[in-house]
Amino acid sequence: MSHSSQNQSAGRDEVLRAATDLFAESGFDAVSMNSIAVRAGTSKANVFHHFGSKDALYLAVMRDACGRFETSIDAFEGEGRDFARRLADFVREDLAAMAAQSDYSHLILREILDSGPRRGQALATEVFDQAFGRIVGVLEQGQARGEVTDDVPPALAASMLIACNVFMFQSQHVLKYLPGVDFVDDPERYAALVGRVLFDGLRPREHGRDGEGDNE
């Protein structure tokens, strides 16, 4: 790679990081291209050179943030393991990724809450569709193999799976003080319980089956 190409790449990364920080702090509408340029230590013209428009930069920021969590889906894909175990593994890995990259997590959640119809559609079609589609695909494969009930839309199951971790991430510092909530500080147990509830439902378990976390 040439020296000029390296500089352009570094400049783009600096703009992306600055925009990520500002969007996380203030939201899309309150951030100007000039403020991004100042934070990145560059000119507004250079910001436009790399991204073309504020909307393009915003979508690049959100794609970068979302992409940082897709590795957790790897724990859900593939064959050779019990489906309920893969479900619990995904819950655990995804929540761990949200905690380890909390700045990106807060950015994503803030923008989902603040987005209107136009930006919401752009987020859905240009940012989240790939990751969400991967989760739906795993559930569809589970249905095809008879591992998952076929009377629940995979997209609904995927939404519920994501929602469990989003709520836990957002509310853990309150939840841990509520009566009966004794799983917040035990990620393994939390993941096993969520996997069990989502996979088996709330019906009583069959006589003779082991307690929580039994995915055999």
C-alpha positions, 0 to 999 in steps of 0.5 A: 500500500502506498504512503498516500493510501495509508494516510487516506485509510488512517484519516478515514478511520479517525473520522469514523471514530470521531463520528462514532463518539459524537453520535453516541454522545449526542445523537444524529441530529445534534452532530454536524459534519464540522464538529466531526471534523474538529473531533477528528482533527481534520477539515470538513472537506476531508470528511466529505471526501471520505464519506460524501454526506452525513447520512453516508457517514452515519450508516458507515458508523452504524455498520461498523458498530453492528459488525463488531457483534456478528462474531457472537452469531458464530456460536449459533451457526453450524452443526454437531451440537445440540440446538439448545446448547447453541442457543445458550452459547449465543446468548452468553457470547452476545451479552459478553460482546455488548458489555465488552464494547459498551460504547458501541452498544449504547450507540446502537441502542440509542439510534434504534430508539431515536430513529424515525421512519426514514432512518429506521428503514435505512438502519434495517435495510443497510445495517442490521439486515445481515446480522438479523438474517443470519440469526433467522437463518439458524432458526430456519435450519433448526425448523428444517431439521425438526429441532425447532417448532415450525409454528413460530415465525423465525423472525419473531424468535430472533427478535425475542432472542435479541430482546432478552440481551438488550433488556439485560444490558440496559437494565442490569444495574437495576434488575440485580436489586429486584426480588428474585433476580439472582442471575445478573452476575452469573452469565453462564446461568443467565444464558442457560436459563434464557436458552431453556425458556426460549427453547422449552417455553414455560411449561413444566419440564418432563418428570425425570429431566435435570434442572436448569442448563440441561441441554442433553 
